[in-house]
Amino acid sequence: MAEDGLPHETFDVVVIGGGPGGLSAALNLVRARRRTLVVDSNRPRNAATLLARGFLTRDGISPLELRKLGRDEIERYDEGEVAFAVVEQVRALDGGGFGVTARGVRGAADIDVVASAVVIASGLAETLPALPSIRAYYGTQLHSCVECDGYEKSDAELVLIGETDDLAERALLLSQWSNDLIVFTNGVGTVTDDDERMLAARGVSVERRPIDDVVGERGVMTGVRLQDGTLIERVGGFIRPLWSPVLDYVDGLDLDRDADGLIVVDAKGRTSVPSVYAAGDSTPPGPQQLIVAAGAGAVVAAAVNRDLIGQSVAEVASVLAAPSQ
Ligand SMILES: Cc1cc2nc3c(=O)[nH]c(=O)nc-3n(C[C@H](O)[C@H](O)[C@H](O)COP(=O)(O)OP(=O)(O)OC[C@H]3O[C@@H](n4cnc5c(N)ncnc54)[C@H](O)[C@@H]3O)c2cc1C
């Protein structure tokens, strides 16, 4: 029973987010016989790409197919349920546990349930450099995850476009796949003179003039046009987006967050609020890979299950310790 006195469906765990982090947590929780609801707004960050790389046994799978396989695996268990909805609020209930409300998407019903524990796995939002056509090439010719998409770009004429101060480090990483690389700072990003010399020694150059747009023909990127009209021919490459978790729905919980807004967790995914856990890209260090998020989900599930056992043992102990009538 929630605070409004109305009966609400109860779950052992509500998992927020149906990416690899949340789905992996949920699969392991249902297998621990925990009644688990996954609530997913179904807007994954990687939806821009057609092929997901590097997930053992699923290299090259469509990211949407990977998630569908995950949802199907969970719903094969009586304990598992997946709903398409945007979680709007998670609130701590007076007697323990959490109320979770969500607005249905894709014609799905709204949700108002109670759970003993909550796993946050809602990933990150990303902001790309503000160039008019950049989205048109994102996920096909322009990518953000070097480890994920570097291989397919081996030895190609690449760009790295970003406005941050870690461009030299990312360019150095990228040079493992191609050193026919130009780093575009868009007049904003920082590359020190020392870093520029270090990159030049690897064949990588730095272009500091502001960009007008990424250009292409029939959806295929052909280059970068600068604001002074110069066209630099390039076939693709990488963007350095800004990443931030969108966690308004847990504002009332007062979770510890780091300087980037990511949810601080211990090695098992426990947050600073008891019975609230987090896994995947919304925890430090932020954007990783599918298999890393899935692994974190499995770690969290084991912690949730053990903590719930601990809670029920403590409840029994307090009943036994209470004076008999
Ligand atoms: C373009 C692109 C390509 C990539 N390619 C690869 C690749 O090839 N290989 C690889 O290993 N990694 C790749 N990645 C990285 C990978 O996608 C992420 O590391 C991984 O998806 C993180 O998993 P996650 O479960 O933490 O979050 P996500 O997969 O982002 O899932 C989070 C989910 O939470 C949902 N959500 C958010 N807010 C709410 C809310 N309020 N209520 C309910 N649901 C919510 C979102 O809709 C989403 O479905 C790529 C990333 C991008 C952006």
The ligand as an SDF file (V2000), in Angstrom:
LIG
                    3D

 53 58  0  0  0  0  0  0  0  0999 V2000
   25.8920    6.2030  -31.6870 C   0  0  0  0  0  0  0  0  0  0  0  0
   26.4300    5.2190  -30.6750 C   0  0  0  0  0  0  0  0  0  0  0  0
   26.9730    4.0200  -31.0970 C   0  0  0  0  0  0  0  0  0  0  0  0
   27.4630    3.1040  -30.1630 C   0  0  0  0  0  0  0  0  0  0  0  0
   27.9850    1.9430  -30.6270 N   0  0  0  0  0  0  0  0  0  0  0  0
   28.4230    1.0310  -29.7430 C   0  0  0  0  0  0  0  0  0  0  0  0
   28.9620   -0.2100  -30.2030 C   0  0  0  0  0  0  0  0  0  0  0  0
   29.0190   -0.4650  -31.4130 O   0  0  0  0  0  0  0  0  0  0  0  0
   29.4100   -1.0940  -29.2710 N   0  0  0  0  0  0  0  0  0  0  0  0
   29.3580   -0.8260  -27.9280 C   0  0  0  0  0  0  0  0  0  0  0  0
   29.7720   -1.6740  -27.1410 O   0  0  0  0  0  0  0  0  0  0  0  0
   28.8600    0.3480  -27.4650 N   0  0  0  0  0  0  0  0  0  0  0  0
   28.3840    1.2640  -28.3410 C   0  0  0  0  0  0  0  0  0  0  0  0
   27.8930    2.4500  -27.8870 N   0  0  0  0  0  0  0  0  0  0  0  0
   27.8450    2.6970  -26.4400 C   0  0  0  0  0  0  0  0  0  0  0  0
   26.6550    1.9500  -25.8420 C   0  0  0  0  0  0  0  0  0  0  0  0
   25.4810    2.1870  -26.6040 O   0  0  0  0  0  0  0  0  0  0  0  0
   26.4190    2.3660  -24.3830 C   0  0  0  0  0  0  0  0  0  0  0  0
   27.6250    2.2780  -23.6620 O   0  0  0  0  0  0  0  0  0  0  0  0
   25.3820    1.4630  -23.7310 C   0  0  0  0  0  0  0  0  0  0  0  0
   24.1840    1.4510  -24.4820 O   0  0  0  0  0  0  0  0  0  0  0  0
   25.1000    1.9290  -22.3050 C   0  0  0  0  0  0  0  0  0  0  0  0
   24.1180    1.1030  -21.7610 O   0  0  0  0  0  0  0  0  0  0  0  0
   23.1210    1.6270  -20.6130 P   0  0  0  0  0  0  0  0  0  0  0  0
   22.2270    0.4730  -20.3220 O   0  0  0  0  0  0  0  0  0  0  0  0
   23.8790    2.2310  -19.5120 O   0  0  0  0  0  0  0  0  0  0  0  0
   22.3110    2.8300  -21.2660 O   0  0  0  0  0  0  0  0  0  0  0  0
   21.4660    2.9090  -22.6030 P   0  0  0  0  0  0  0  0  0  0  0  0
   21.7680    1.7950  -23.5360 O   0  0  0  0  0  0  0  0  0  0  0  0
   21.6190    4.2940  -23.1020 O   0  0  0  0  0  0  0  0  0  0  0  0
   19.9830    2.6670  -22.0980 O   0  0  0  0  0  0  0  0  0  0  0  0
   19.3420    3.5760  -21.2710 C   0  0  0  0  0  0  0  0  0  0  0  0
   17.8520    3.4000  -21.4570 C   0  0  0  0  0  0  0  0  0  0  0  0
   17.1750    4.1460  -20.4370 O   0  0  0  0  0  0  0  0  0  0  0  0
   16.0380    4.7490  -21.0160 C   0  0  0  0  0  0  0  0  0  0  0  0
   15.6560    5.8840  -20.1710 N   0  0  0  0  0  0  0  0  0  0  0  0
   16.2510    7.0880  -20.0170 C   0  0  0  0  0  0  0  0  0  0  0  0
   15.5490    7.8520  -19.1600 N   0  0  0  0  0  0  0  0  0  0  0  0
   14.4840    7.1210  -18.7770 C   0  0  0  0  0  0  0  0  0  0  0  0
   13.3660    7.3670  -17.9210 C   0  0  0  0  0  0  0  0  0  0  0  0
   13.2220    8.5270  -17.2770 N   0  0  0  0  0  0  0  0  0  0  0  0
   12.4290    6.3990  -17.7820 N   0  0  0  0  0  0  0  0  0  0  0  0
   12.5580    5.2100  -18.4240 C   0  0  0  0  0  0  0  0  0  0  0  0
   13.5970    4.9180  -19.2470 N   0  0  0  0  0  0  0  0  0  0  0  0
   14.5450    5.8670  -19.4150 C   0  0  0  0  0  0  0  0  0  0  0  0
   16.4920    5.1380  -22.4300 C   0  0  0  0  0  0  0  0  0  0  0  0
   15.3870    5.2690  -23.3000 O   0  0  0  0  0  0  0  0  0  0  0  0
   17.3420    3.9160  -22.7950 C   0  0  0  0  0  0  0  0  0  0  0  0
   16.5490    2.9340  -23.4090 O   0  0  0  0  0  0  0  0  0  0  0  0
   27.4140    3.4010  -28.7760 C   0  0  0  0  0  0  0  0  0  0  0  0
   26.8730    4.6150  -28.3460 C   0  0  0  0  0  0  0  0  0  0  0  0
   26.3850    5.5170  -29.2840 C   0  0  0  0  0  0  0  0  0  0  0  0
   25.8090    6.8140  -28.8190 C   0  0  0  0  0  0  0  0  0  0  0  0
  1  2  1  0
  2  3  1  0
  2 52  2  0
  3  4  2  0
  4  5  1  0
  4 50  1  0
  5  6  2  0
  6  7  1  0
  6 13  1  0
  7  8  2  0
  7  9  1  0
  9 10  1  0
 10 11  2  0
 10 12  1  0
 12 13  2  0
 13 14  1  0
 14 15  1  0
 14 50  1  0
 15 16  1  0
 16 17  1  0
 16 18  1  0
 18 19  1  0
 18 20  1  0
 20 21  1  0
 20 22  1  0
 22 23  1  0
 23 24  1  0
 24 25  2  0
 24 26  1  0
 24 27  1  0
 27 28  1  0
 28 29  2  0
 28 30  1  0
 28 31  1  0
 31 32  1  0
 32 33  1  0
 33 34  1  0
 33 48  1  0
 34 35  1  0
 35 36  1  0
 35 46  1  0
 36 37  1  0
 36 45  1  0
 37 38  2  0
 38 39  1  0
 39 40  1  0
 39 45  2  0
 40 41  1  0
 40 42  2  0
 42 43  1  0
 43 44  2  0
 44 45  1  0
 46 47  1  0
 46 48  1  0
 48 49  1  0
 50 51  2  0
 51 52  1  0
 52 53  1  0
M  END
$$$$
